[in-house]
Amino acid sequence: MVRPRMLLPVLLCVGVIVAGVALAGGLGGPIGPPGQSLDPGSSGGIAPTPPPRPPVGGTELYGYLPYWEMTDSTASYLETVPLSTVALFSVSARRTGELNTSAPGYERITGPIGRRIIDDAQARDARVDLVFTSFGPERNGVFFGRVPRGSEAAPSGAPGVAWP
C-alpha cells in the first residue's frame, strides 16, 4: 500500500511520463499525415525536395561551399538545389599580396571539380562568389595596397601606427 505522503510524488511522476509520451507523438506511431511515412525508402513515403527557386527580387538562397567539400557527389547535389548564389571558399594570398595559386583552395576551385561547380551554377543563372581568406593585418595591408610589397609596416588602422 502506498502511504499518503508518497502518493503525490508518485502521481506527479506518472503525470510527467504520460505527458512526455503524449508530446513525443504517442507510443511509436508514425508522425506526419495519416497513411504516409517520412521514410523516403518506404512505399508511400515523402521524398525530400528542395524549395523552388525564388523569383527575381525574391528571397536569396546562398550556398557556402568550402574547398574540402568540393567533390563529385557535392557537385551532383548542387545541381538539384535552387541556389541563387554559391560561395566558393577559399583563396588566400602570399605575403607579397599575390594570390597563392599553390594553396589547396585555389587548386580545387580552379581545377576540374571547381570548374564543374562554376559552370553548372552559371548554367542555372546562379551567381558565383569567390571567398578570399586572409589572416593577419600585414597580409591584408599588402593585398589591399595600404602597405608596399616587402614592407614590414602594419596596415592603416592598426593601433599606434603612424602612416607616411
C-alpha positions as CSV (number, residue, x, y, z in Angstrom):
1,M,0.0,0.0,0.0
2,V,1.2,3.5,-0.9
3,R,1.4,5.9,2.0
4,P,-0.5,9.2,1.6
5,R,2.8,11.1,1.9
6,M,4.2,9.2,-1.2
7,L,1.0,9.4,-3.3
8,L,1.6,13.0,-4.6
9,P,5.2,12.4,-5.8
10,V,4.2,9.1,-7.5
11,L,1.2,10.7,-9.2
12,L,3.5,13.6,-10.4
13,C,6.0,11.1,-11.9
14,V,3.2,9.2,-13.7
15,G,1.8,12.5,-15.0
16,V,5.2,13.7,-16.3
17,I,5.7,10.3,-18.0
18,V,2.3,10.3,-19.6
19,A,2.7,13.9,-20.8
20,G,6.1,13.2,-22.2
21,V,4.8,10.2,-24.2
22,A,1.9,12.2,-25.5
23,L,4.1,15.1,-26.5
24,A,6.6,12.8,-28.2
25,G,3.9,11.5,-30.6
26,G,2.4,8.6,-28.7
27,L,3.7,5.2,-28.4
28,G,5.6,4.8,-31.6
29,G,3.1,5.5,-34.3
30,P,4.2,7.3,-37.5
31,I,4.5,11.1,-37.4
32,G,3.0,13.0,-40.2
33,P,-0.1,12.7,-42.4
34,P,-2.1,9.5,-42.0
35,G,-1.0,6.8,-44.3
36,Q,2.3,8.4,-45.2
37,S,5.7,7.5,-43.8
38,L,8.5,10.0,-43.5
39,D,11.0,7.3,-44.6
40,P,11.6,8.0,-48.4
41,G,12.6,4.4,-48.9
42,S,9.2,3.1,-47.8
43,S,6.2,2.9,-50.1
44,G,4.1,6.0,-49.9
45,G,6.9,8.0,-48.4
46,I,7.5,11.7,-48.8
47,A,10.7,12.2,-50.8
48,P,12.7,15.3,-49.7
49,T,12.7,18.0,-52.3
50,P,14.4,21.4,-52.4
51,P,12.2,24.5,-52.3
52,P,11.5,26.2,-55.6
53,R,13.9,28.9,-56.8
54,P,12.5,32.3,-55.8
55,P,11.6,34.8,-58.5
56,V,13.9,37.6,-59.3
57,G,13.8,40.1,-56.4
58,G,12.6,37.4,-54.1
59,T,14.5,35.6,-51.3
60,E,18.1,34.6,-52.0
61,L,19.3,31.1,-51.3
62,Y,23.0,31.5,-50.6
63,G,25.2,28.4,-50.5
64,Y,28.6,28.4,-48.9
65,L,31.0,25.7,-50.1
66,P,34.4,25.1,-48.6
67,Y,37.0,23.7,-50.9
68,W,37.4,20.5,-48.9
69,E,33.7,19.7,-49.5
70,M,34.1,20.1,-53.3
71,T,33.5,16.6,-54.6
72,D,31.6,15.0,-57.4
73,S,28.8,14.0,-55.1
74,T,28.5,17.6,-53.8
75,A,28.5,18.9,-57.3
76,S,25.7,16.5,-58.3
77,Y,23.7,17.5,-55.2
78,L,24.1,21.2,-56.0
79,E,22.5,20.6,-59.4
80,T,19.3,19.9,-57.5
81,V,19.4,22.9,-55.1
82,P,17.9,26.2,-56.3
83,L,20.8,28.3,-55.1
84,S,20.8,31.9,-56.2
85,T,24.5,32.2,-55.2
86,V,27.2,29.7,-54.4
87,A,30.2,31.0,-52.5
88,L,33.4,29.0,-53.1
89,F,35.8,29.1,-50.1
90,S,38.7,29.9,-50.2
91,V,41.6,31.6,-52.0
92,S,44.4,33.0,-50.0
93,A,47.3,35.4,-50.7
94,R,51.1,35.2,-50.3
95,R,53.0,37.7,-48.2
96,T,53.6,39.7,-51.3
97,G,49.8,40.2,-51.7
98,E,49.7,37.9,-54.8
99,L,47.1,35.1,-54.9
100,N,48.6,31.9,-53.6
101,T,48.0,29.7,-56.6
102,S,49.6,26.6,-55.0
103,A,47.2,26.5,-52.0
104,P,44.6,23.7,-51.9
105,G,41.6,26.1,-52.1
106,Y,42.9,27.8,-55.2
107,E,43.8,24.5,-56.8
108,R,40.4,22.9,-56.0
109,I,38.4,25.9,-57.2
110,T,40.3,26.3,-60.5
111,G,40.6,22.6,-61.1
112,P,38.1,20.2,-62.7
113,I,35.6,20.0,-59.8
114,G,35.6,23.7,-59.2
115,R,35.1,24.4,-62.9
116,R,32.2,21.9,-63.0
117,I,30.5,23.6,-60.0
118,I,31.0,27.1,-61.5
119,D,29.8,26.0,-65.0
120,D,26.7,24.3,-63.5
121,A,25.8,27.2,-61.3
122,Q,26.2,29.7,-64.2
123,A,24.1,27.5,-66.4
124,R,21.3,27.8,-63.8
125,D,21.8,31.6,-63.7
126,A,23.2,31.4,-60.2
127,R,25.9,33.9,-59.1
128,V,29.3,32.5,-58.1
129,D,31.2,34.3,-55.3
130,L,34.8,33.7,-54.6
131,V,35.6,33.8,-50.9
132,F,39.0,35.3,-50.2
133,T,40.8,34.3,-47.0
134,S,43.4,36.5,-45.4
135,F,44.6,36.1,-41.9
136,G,46.5,38.9,-40.3
137,P,46.8,42.7,-40.8
138,E,50.1,42.6,-42.6
139,R,48.9,40.4,-45.4
140,N,45.6,42.3,-45.7
141,G,47.5,45.6,-45.8
142,V,49.7,44.4,-48.7
143,F,46.8,42.8,-50.6
144,F,44.7,45.9,-50.4
145,G,47.6,48.2,-51.3
146,R,47.8,50.0,-47.9
147,V,51.3,48.6,-47.3
148,P,54.0,48.5,-50.0
149,R,55.2,45.0,-51.0
150,G,58.1,43.8,-48.9
151,S,57.3,46.4,-46.2
152,E,57.1,45.2,-42.6
153,A,54.8,48.2,-41.7
154,A,51.4,47.4,-40.3
155,P,48.4,48.5,-42.3
156,S,46.3,51.6,-41.6
157,G,44.0,51.3,-38.7
158,A,46.4,49.3,-36.6
159,P,46.8,50.7,-33.1
160,G,49.7,53.1,-32.5
161,V,50.8,53.1,-36.2
162,A,51.6,56.3,-38.0
163,W,51.4,56.3,-41.8
164,P,53.7,58.4,-44.0
